[in-house]
């Protein structure tokens, strides 16, 4: 565990520049507004170990796949979010020396990420080598969530000693590279640049051989400087820079306000980009930093009013859940239905930055409760709009129907690890379950009977073709898969995969009964096909161990040398950074919930005794080295009354990045697991469930907490949920009265309802 920032309910603060953990510090102080974002890099640059990264939503590149052994059916390219224009750049020189905190003398360092307002600030006192010049520098920046294309960077310098000559060089720099490029390619080429105010820079992605549209990006900047004189402007391919210089006396202060506008060919045609970007930058400068900041902070305040989780009595827990919500909302707030949620968001390049099954399995439930209904619906439409790509993925493997990708930008699979790409097919079940989840939560069946049924039918056709019938066992099986537990590959009859395949077929058959005959005809559904699906659901094989009373993770799992994770030497963890892959695959240790993932998805199908026996068997062997794992275990632990275990796992998911539990946050934050803290509190501690459309709660209060409080939207109602030592209080803040279940008792919520716990 590594903790770089102080505990504070709303902020990340530190008075130390952690040079040995600079990348981790950058990840944790990333900014985003759903349209663009960047790691917590320094405006003035840094020559030490750093990962300079700026990313634009939906802008990516198909990097040619690089593997040692090509297999038929392999994706031709690995789609990657690409490092884009560095628009925060402000090089600083003092008496000809470039400021560089990796080498220079400084003190009074302070770094703050304010999650309440979405503002990043930093200051330090710099000294020259001779010790006769001392300057206090202050940096502030934000990415507007009101005007998505706008970023504002402010740099102040106050001379404390001496009379130095200071030069500020704000620039736009597109000479950037991806650290994860397969062939070390530079993904950008120059198009145009100009130093005429507002200065601008246009770049375009290099050609590719895969028919993927090239992206064009234009940045424009307006720089306002108090206390210095403009010296000149410089342009070169992929770079534009302005210079402001002057002698600054002791006690005097200079200020730079840099207004940046970024536009991409996703929204603006290349021929119109320069004009659009320059107008946006100029308009931002005319509005001014203070006005832009105020509207930005007001918009964040509105978000927090809807979604904040308030915890009294445990500031670590409070900081954790707010950090996670802040990271999610900085990445995605549903304004653009063309977008989805990448596993690193705007904080890094690992995993390619594309869409994973994480969205449907872990993110959708949060947005159902804290956002307007069109936002989770947009997440479903995103997959519907990529159905054609799912057809391609299935056909590529010689199968019918639709195989949704493990990793994608367009619907076409673009990941380059076979055991993940074409074995981890349980994601098809997560896509189907998301449709059920949305319909069950909202009560709105319009998506299900129109777009959703098409998705369900094609996924079902895939499952029906992917299973095989075992004559020896007289049952259907699925061989050669990877379950959610990625520490086992190419296994047979993964319980979760088989379970979700059968459930999907069952749910599709039930949903077809709600669909108009014309729609069924359009889909080409036959009685023979439906009979096959029914037969598969009734005769699917599930590995079980009657003696232990558990569902077995896969056919040969119990043949392993079974050990629990507490037997591991701490120096071995995380396993994926210390053990060979061969050793991991042969071990019994579980990366993340697998059998228990099914019990989370389909909780009402299992008895308490079944959940207890499976939890007690599998959780001790689980090392939680997937960011997705702790939240599922926390929810099940809470349901089973294992309160201490639930709180322990809540802490792990809420502070996964803040405390760098898995020693991998320097690559970027785990955005798609950031719903985990909210899920652990709302579905875990508060016991919120929606069963057959009915909302219910069965809460407990963690021992170290005084209270917790959150709001949910549910079928046109806004409900405040408050739990403290006195019990549970529900308040209907908006909407019609609602019949709900509290602690297994049905009550009508009309105003306020209180219940002891």
SULTA-V885426 format. One record per residue. N is the residue number from 1. RES is the residue in one letter. OMEGA is omega in degrees with one decimal (none if undefined). Layout:
BEGIN
((N,RES,OMEGA) (N,RES,OMEGA))
END
This chain:
BEGIN
((1,X,178.3) (2,X,-178.8) (3,X,-176.6) (4,X,-172.2) (5,X,179.8) (6,X,176.4) (7,X,178.2) (8,X,-175.9) (9,X,-174.1) (10,X,-170.7) (11,X,162.9) (12,X,-179.1) (13,X,174.0) (14,X,175.4) (15,X,-177.9) (16,X,169.8) (17,X,-177.0) (18,X,-176.2) (19,X,179.1) (20,X,178.1) (21,X,-175.2) (22,X,-179.4) (23,X,176.9) (24,X,178.2) (25,X,178.5) (26,X,179.4) (27,X,-173.9) (28,X,-179.7) (29,X,176.8) (30,X,175.3) (31,X,174.6) (32,X,177.5) (33,X,-179.8) (34,X,-179.0) (35,X,-179.9) (36,X,178.4) (37,X,179.5) (38,X,173.7) (39,X,-177.3) (40,X,179.5) (41,X,179.2) (42,X,179.7) (43,X,-174.6) (44,X,-177.9) (45,X,-176.8) (46,X,-173.6) (47,X,177.8) (48,X,-179.2) (49,X,-175.9) (50,X,172.6) (51,X,178.0) (52,X,-176.5) (53,X,173.7) (54,X,-171.9) (55,X,-178.1) (56,X,-173.8) (57,X,176.0) (58,X,178.8) (59,X,-173.9) (60,X,-178.6) (61,X,176.9) (62,X,-178.1) (63,X,-175.9) (64,X,-177.7) (65,X,177.3) (66,X,178.2) (67,X,-179.7) (68,X,-176.4) (69,X,-175.9) (70,X,177.5) (71,X,176.4) (72,X,-177.6) (73,X,-179.7) (74,X,173.6) (75,X,-179.0) (76,X,-178.2) (77,X,174.5) (78,X,-179.7) (79,X,-175.3) (80,X,165.8) (81,X,-174.1) (82,X,176.2) (83,X,-172.7) (84,X,-173.4) (85,X,172.9) (86,X,-175.8) (87,X,177.6) (88,X,-170.7) (89,X,171.7) (90,X,177.7) (91,X,-177.1) (92,X,174.5) (93,X,174.3) (94,X,-176.4) (95,X,176.8) (96,X,-179.8) (97,X,179.3) (98,X,-180.0) (99,X,-178.0) (100,X,-176.1) (101,X,174.2) (102,X,-174.3) (103,X,-167.6) (104,X,175.7) (105,X,177.2) (106,X,172.8) (107,X,-178.4) (108,X,179.1) (109,X,177.3) (110,X,179.0) (111,X,-176.7) (112,X,169.1) (113,X,-178.2) (114,X,-176.6) (115,X,-179.9) (116,X,-174.6) (117,X,-178.3) (118,X,-178.3) (119,X,177.5) (120,X,179.7) (121,X,180.0) (122,X,171.5) (123,X,177.6) (124,X,175.3) (125,X,-175.9) (126,X,175.4) (127,X,174.5) (128,X,-175.7) (129,X,-178.4) (130,X,179.2) (131,X,-178.5) (132,X,175.5) (133,X,177.8) (134,X,-175.3) (135,X,174.8) (136,X,178.7) (137,X,178.0) (138,X,-178.5) (139,X,176.0) (140,X,175.9) (141,X,174.7) (142,X,174.8) (143,X,-172.6) (144,X,172.8) (145,X,175.0) (146,X,175.7) (147,X,-165.8) (148,X,-175.2) (149,X,-168.6) (150,X,170.5) (151,X,178.3) (152,X,178.4) (153,X,177.7) (154,X,177.2) (155,X,176.2) (156,X,176.5) (157,X,178.1) (158,X,-178.8) (159,X,179.5) (160,X,177.9) (161,X,176.5) (162,X,178.7) (163,X,-171.7) (164,X,167.2) (165,X,-177.4) (166,X,176.1) (167,X,173.6) (168,X,-177.3) (169,X,175.5) (170,X,-176.4) (171,X,170.2) (172,X,-171.9) (173,X,178.6) (174,X,174.2) (175,X,-173.8) (176,X,-176.7) (177,X,170.3) (178,X,175.4) (179,X,-174.6) (180,X,178.9) (181,X,-176.4) (182,X,-177.3) (183,X,179.4) (184,X,179.2) (185,X,166.2) (186,X,-170.9) (187,X,-176.2) (188,X,170.4) (189,X,-176.6) (190,X,174.9) (191,X,-178.5) (192,X,174.8) (193,X,-179.8) (194,X,176.7) (195,X,178.2) (196,X,-175.2) (197,X,-9.2) (198,X,178.1) (199,X,-179.5) (200,X,179.2) (201,X,178.6) (202,X,177.9) (203,X,-177.5) (204,X,176.8) (205,X,-177.5) (206,X,179.5) (207,X,174.8) (208,X,-176.4) (209,X,-172.1) (210,X,178.5) (211,X,178.9) (212,X,179.9) (213,X,175.4) (214,X,179.9) (215,X,173.9) (216,X,-175.7) (217,X,176.0) (218,X,172.4) (219,X,176.2) (220,X,-178.9) (221,X,170.4) (222,X,-178.0) (223,X,174.9) (224,X,-176.1) (225,X,174.5) (226,X,174.0) (227,X,176.8) (228,X,179.8) (229,X,177.7) (230,X,-176.7) (231,X,177.4) (232,X,176.6) (233,X,-178.6) (234,X,173.9) (235,X,171.0) (236,X,-179.1) (237,X,178.5) (238,X,179.7) (239,X,171.2) (240,X,-176.8) (241,X,172.5) (242,X,-178.8) (243,X,176.8) (244,X,-170.7) (245,X,173.0) (246,X,173.8) (247,X,-175.2) (248,X,-175.8) (249,X,177.2) (250,X,179.3) (251,X,-180.0) (252,X,-177.9) (253,X,174.0) (254,X,-177.7) (255,X,170.9) (256,X,171.0) (257,X,-176.3) (258,X,179.2) (259,X,-176.2) (260,X,171.6) (261,X,179.0) (262,X,176.0) (263,X,-178.5) (264,X,-179.1) (265,X,171.3) (266,X,-175.8) (267,X,-174.3) (268,X,177.9) (269,X,-177.2) (270,X,-177.1) (271,X,-177.3) (272,X,-171.5) (273,X,-177.0) (274,X,-179.9) (275,X,-178.5) (276,X,-177.7) (277,X,-178.9) (278,X,177.9) (279,X,179.6) (280,X,-180.0) (281,X,-179.8) (282,X,179.1) (283,X,178.0) (284,X,178.9) (285,X,179.6) (286,X,176.6) (287,X,176.6) (288,X,-176.4) (289,X,-175.1) (290,X,-180.0) (291,X,178.2) (292,X,-179.8) (293,X,-177.8) (294,X,179.9) (295,X,176.0) (296,X,-179.6) (297,X,177.9) (298,X,179.6) (299,X,175.5) (300,X,178.5) (301,X,178.4) (302,X,177.7) (303,X,-178.3) (304,X,178.0) (305,X,-178.4) (306,X,-164.7) (307,X,-174.3) (308,X,169.2) (309,X,-175.8) (310,X,-179.7) (311,X,175.5) (312,X,174.2) (313,X,-178.7) (314,X,-176.7) (315,X,176.2) (316,X,179.0) (317,X,179.8) (318,X,178.7) (319,X,-177.5) (320,X,-176.2) (321,X,178.0) (322,X,176.7) (323,X,-179.6) (324,X,177.7) (325,X,178.8) (326,X,178.6) (327,X,178.8) (328,X,-175.8) (329,X,175.0) (330,X,-177.7) (331,X,-172.5) (332,X,173.9) (333,X,168.9) (334,X,-177.1) (335,X,-174.4) (336,X,-176.1) (337,X,177.6) (338,X,-173.6) (339,X,172.5) (340,X,-170.2) (341,X,178.8) (342,X,-175.4) (343,X,175.6) (344,X,179.0) (345,X,179.5) (346,X,-171.4) (347,X,-179.7) (348,X,-173.9) (349,X,-175.7) (350,X,-177.7) (351,X,177.7) (352,X,176.4) (353,X,-176.0) (354,X,-176.4) (355,X,177.1) (356,X,175.7) (357,X,179.6) (358,X,-176.7) (359,X,-176.7) (360,X,-174.0) (361,X,-169.7) (362,X,-174.0) (363,X,-177.0) (364,X,-178.3) (365,X,178.8) (366,X,-177.5) (367,X,174.0) (368,X,-173.3) (369,X,-170.7) (370,X,-177.1) (371,X,177.3) (372,X,-173.5) (373,X,-177.8) (374,X,-177.7) (375,X,174.9) (376,X,176.7) (377,X,176.8) (378,X,178.0) (379,X,176.2) (380,X,179.3) (381,X,176.9) (382,X,179.7) (383,X,178.3) (384,X,-179.1) (385,X,178.9) (386,X,-179.3) (387,X,179.4) (388,X,177.5) (389,X,178.4) (390,X,173.9) (391,X,-179.4) (392,X,-178.0) (393,X,179.4) (394,X,-179.1) (395,X,-179.8) (396,X,178.3) (397,X,179.5) (398,X,-175.3) (399,X,178.9) (400,X,172.3) (401,X,-173.0) (402,X,171.2) (403,X,177.9) (404,X,-172.6) (405,X,171.4) (406,X,-177.7) (407,X,-177.2) (408,X,163.8) (409,X,-171.5) (410,X,-171.7) (411,X,176.0) (412,X,178.3) (413,X,-178.3) (414,X,176.0) (415,X,-172.1) (416,X,173.3) (417,X,-172.6) (418,X,-174.8) (419,X,175.5) (420,X,-171.2) (421,X,-173.2) (422,X,172.7) (423,X,-176.7) (424,X,-172.4) (425,X,176.5) (426,X,179.0) (427,X,175.5) (428,X,177.3) (429,X,178.8) (430,X,178.1) (431,X,179.1) (432,X,-178.4) (433,X,178.5) (434,X,177.5) (435,X,175.7) (436,X,-176.9) (437,X,179.4) (438,X,-177.0) (439,X,-179.9) (440,X,-177.1) (441,X,-172.8) (442,X,-173.0) (443,X,-178.9) (444,X,-179.4) (445,X,-175.4) (446,X,177.4) (447,X,-178.3) (448,X,-171.5) (449,X,177.6) (450,X,-178.0) (451,X,-173.0) (452,X,-177.7) (453,X,176.3) (454,X,178.4) (455,X,-178.0) (456,X,-178.5) (457,X,-176.6) (458,X,173.5) (459,X,179.6) (460,X,177.4) (461,X,176.3) (462,X,-178.5) (463,X,-178.0) (464,X,178.1) (465,X,-175.9) (466,X,177.6) (467,X,168.8) (468,X,-177.6) (469,X,177.5) (470,X,179.1) (471,X,-178.9) (472,X,-177.9) (473,X,-178.7) (474,X,-179.8) (475,X,177.2) (476,X,-178.4) (477,X,174.4) (478,X,-178.8) (479,X,171.6) (480,X,-177.6) (481,X,167.6) (482,X,177.6) (483,X,175.0) (484,X,174.6) (485,X,-175.4) (486,X,175.7) (487,X,171.2) (488,X,-178.0) (489,X,174.1) (490,X,-179.9) (491,X,-179.5) (492,X,174.4) (493,X,170.1) (494,X,-174.0) (495,X,-176.2) (496,X,-179.9) (497,X,178.2) (498,X,-177.1) (499,X,-177.7) (500,X,175.5) (501,X,-179.7) (502,X,179.4) (503,X,179.9) (504,X,178.3) (505,X,179.2) (506,X,-179.0) (507,X,178.6) (508,X,178.9) (509,X,178.9) (510,X,-178.4) (511,X,179.4) (512,X,179.1) (513,X,-179.9) (514,X,-172.5) (515,X,179.3) (516,X,-178.4) (517,X,-179.8) (518,X,179.4) (519,X,178.0) (520,X,177.7) (521,X,179.7) (522,X,-179.3) (523,X,177.8) (524,X,-179.4) (525,X,178.3) (526,X,177.0) (527,X,179.0) (528,X,-179.6) (529,X,179.5) (530,X,178.5) (531,X,177.2) (532,X,179.5) (533,X,179.8) (534,X,-179.9) (535,X,179.3) (536,X,-179.0) (537,X,-177.1) (538,X,-173.0) (539,X,175.2) (540,X,178.2) (541,X,175.4) (542,X,177.0) (543,X,-179.5) (544,X,172.6) (545,X,-175.5) (546,X,-177.2) (547,X,178.8) (548,X,-177.2) (549,X,-177.2) (550,X,166.4) (551,X,-174.0) (552,X,-173.3) (553,X,172.5) (554,X,-168.8) (555,X,-171.9) (556,X,-175.9) (557,X,-176.1) (558,X,176.2) (559,X,179.8) (560,X,172.6) (561,X,-171.2) (562,X,177.1) (563,X,177.9) (564,X,-173.2) (565,X,180.0) (566,X,175.3) (567,X,-179.1) (568,X,170.8) (569,X,-180.0) (570,X,-179.1) (571,X,178.3) (572,X,-172.4) (573,X,-1.9) (574,X,-174.9) (575,X,-175.0) (576,X,176.1) (577,X,-175.3) (578,X,-178.4) (579,X,171.1) (580,X,179.4) (581,X,177.0) (582,X,-178.2) (583,X,178.4) (584,X,-176.8) (585,X,-179.1) (586,X,-176.6) (587,X,177.4) (588,X,-170.8) (589,X,-169.9) (590,X,-178.6) (591,X,-175.8) (592,X,-177.8) (593,X,-179.7) (594,X,171.3) (595,X,-178.4) (596,X,174.9) (597,X,176.1) (598,X,-178.9) (599,X,173.1) (600,X,-179.0) (601,X,-170.9) (602,X,-171.1) (603,X,-176.3) (604,X,179.5) (605,X,-176.3) (606,X,175.9) (607,X,175.8) (608,X,179.9) (609,X,178.1) (610,X,179.7) (611,X,-179.6) (612,X,-176.8) (613,X,179.2) (614,X,177.5) (615,X,-177.8) (616,X,178.9) (617,X,-170.6) (618,X,-174.4) (619,X,179.2) (620,X,178.4) (621,X,-174.9) (622,X,-178.3) (623,X,175.2) (624,X,179.6) (625,X,162.3) (626,X,178.6) (627,X,-176.6) (628,X,-168.6) (629,X,-170.7) (630,X,-175.2) (631,X,-179.9) (632,X,178.3) (633,X,178.5) (634,X,-179.2) (635,X,-179.9) (636,X,177.9) (637,X,178.6) (638,X,-179.8) (639,X,-177.6) (640,X,178.9) (641,X,177.2) (642,X,-168.9) (643,X,-179.6) (644,X,178.1) (645,X,179.0) (646,X,-179.8) (647,X,177.4) (648,X,-177.9) (649,X,171.4) (650,X,-179.0) (651,X,-179.0) (652,X,-179.3) (653,X,-178.0) (654,X,-175.4) (655,X,-179.0) (656,X,179.9) (657,X,-177.9) (658,X,179.6) (659,X,174.1) (660,X,-175.3) (661,X,-174.8) (662,X,175.1) (663,X,-179.3) (664,X,-177.0) (665,X,177.6) (666,X,177.8) (667,X,-176.1) (668,X,-178.2) (669,X,178.8) (670,X,-169.9) (671,X,-172.9) (672,X,169.8) (673,X,-175.7) (674,X,171.6) (675,X,-174.1) (676,X,179.6) (677,X,178.4) (678,X,179.4) (679,X,-178.4) (680,X,178.8) (681,X,-171.0) (682,X,-179.9) (683,X,-179.1) (684,X,-174.6) (685,X,-178.8) (686,X,176.6) (687,X,-178.9) (688,X,176.1) (689,X,170.2) (690,X,-177.6) (691,X,-176.3) (692,X,175.9) (693,X,-178.9) (694,X,179.5) (695,X,178.2) (696,X,177.6) (697,X,175.9) (698,X,-165.9) (699,X,164.0) (700,X,179.5) (701,X,176.4) (702,X,-171.8) (703,X,-176.0) (704,X,-179.2) (705,X,173.7) (706,X,178.4) (707,X,167.2) (708,X,-171.3) (709,X,175.0) (710,X,177.8) (711,X,173.4) (712,X,166.4) (713,X,178.0) (714,X,174.8) (715,X,176.0) (716,X,176.8) (717,X,170.1) (718,X,-173.5) (719,X,173.2) (720,X,-178.3) (721,X,-177.6) (722,X,178.9) (723,X,173.4) (724,X,-176.0) (725,X,178.7) (726,X,179.4) (727,X,-176.3) (728,X,175.2) (729,X,175.6) (730,X,178.9) (731,X,175.8) (732,X,-176.1) (733,X,177.7) (734,X,172.4) (735,X,-176.6) (736,X,175.7) (737,X,-172.6) (738,X,174.4) (739,X,-178.1) (740,X,179.3) (741,X,177.7) (742,X,178.7) (743,X,177.7) (744,X,176.8) (745,X,179.7) (746,X,178.5) (747,X,175.8) (748,X,177.6) (749,X,179.3) (750,X,-171.7) (751,X,-178.2) (752,X,176.4) (753,X,178.5) (754,X,-178.2) (755,X,176.5) (756,X,-179.8) (757,X,none))
END
